[in-house]
Amino acid sequence: MKIYIKTYGCQMNENDSEVAKYYLEIEGYEITDDEESADIVILNTCVVRKKAEEKFYSAIGEFKKKNKKIGIMGCGADKEKENLFKRGVDFIVGTRAIPRISEAVEYSLKNKKVAFFDDLLDEIDYKKIIKRNSKHHAWITIIYGCNRFCTYCIVPYTRGREKSRKMEDILSEASNLAKTGIKEITYLGQNVDAYGKDLNDGSSLAKLLHKTAEIPQIERIWFLTSYPTDFSLDIAKEISKSNKIGKNIHLPVQHGSNKILKKMNRRYTIEEYKELIKNIREIVPDASITSDIIVGFPDESEEDFLNTVKLVKEIKFERLNLAIYSPREGTIAWKFFQDNVPRIIKTRRMAYLLNLQKEINRALNEKYLEREVEVIVESEGKNGIFYGRDIRNKIIGFNASAEMIGKKVLVKIKKITAGPLYGDIVKLL
Ligand code: SF4
């Protein structure tokens, strides 16, 4: 019996798919990369944007036509629940019920429709889940859910409240992975800085980073995604002390206007955000600060937008993920706010910020020219160029060979763009 898993959305979904694969394989199911030959297709879904939701609904239609059995995991499962049966889905497994995935498959083979939403997170034995999609990099989820309830966001309703994993459990997972050749890990959480707060045993992201850096085979450690008021400067201190912890802090600001931040229920002012960046830069002078911004949130005036422009110019983010606001069913903003910024204005504001950020990227990248940076070789691009990242999370392209994937090399930067940097390998480290 062959099963194909298609993963949409964020890195946490990628990690969940790896966990699901483990539970399916121990029950004897074969995981395939070939959707055509699969008997069962599991869609690990994302609903964070309307487009993402539309994508998996259209995939359900496509796979139905091919007479595949279809299972749904991910945020789409928790958002739509049993309604998905009306679409012809065979089984549904919520984000916290992954250990029951093979049971759900078994029921579907007997033509029984089941939906599991139990919270079985404590049952997941991560020490045994050592198979990863990459040979040198692993995603590790350290905290589930989110308590922040930003008014535009569906995540607290799909992934539930914050729940941290025990620190010793995470560390033994990281050590086991290191023994299999994993050199780089990324700790994941919707609000990764809240890690440990619910455990009440002194655990924190800063302590976890410190301990992880002591694992000899681990060469790089990243963490995603930070929330400004939960970010502790102890994390910055750990970054400054270690040459293993990535100097990239992804700190979504979402908007440059206090009026809009309040409406978004982001629990900081723009002044507090700027103060935090200043403090981080004092501790880690070459920190790479990246961010997310939403354009066209309800009631965003021209003045509010110009405040965002001002902030972007002032902070000079190393990278910016820009999104045009669209209401997500089930959120506070969808229920109570009018989506009242005309599409044409949203698009114009988005284009303006895109151009501005491109200029900033280019100017920041200029500083890299002729510099030598340590890069872990990650993958080969479609153009035959190999790519990797430096300690600041800059994407760097160079000529290499497949055997070098996972190795650390020194690259001299020869060409810059507003996106990746390009250079030549100087030596193998
Ligand atoms: S902090 Fe992030 S995940 Fe949590 S509600 Fe806000 S946007 Fe969503």
Residues whose N, C-alpha, C, O or C-beta is under 5 A from the ligand:
A	BS01	SF4	C146 R148 F149 C150 C153 V155 Q190
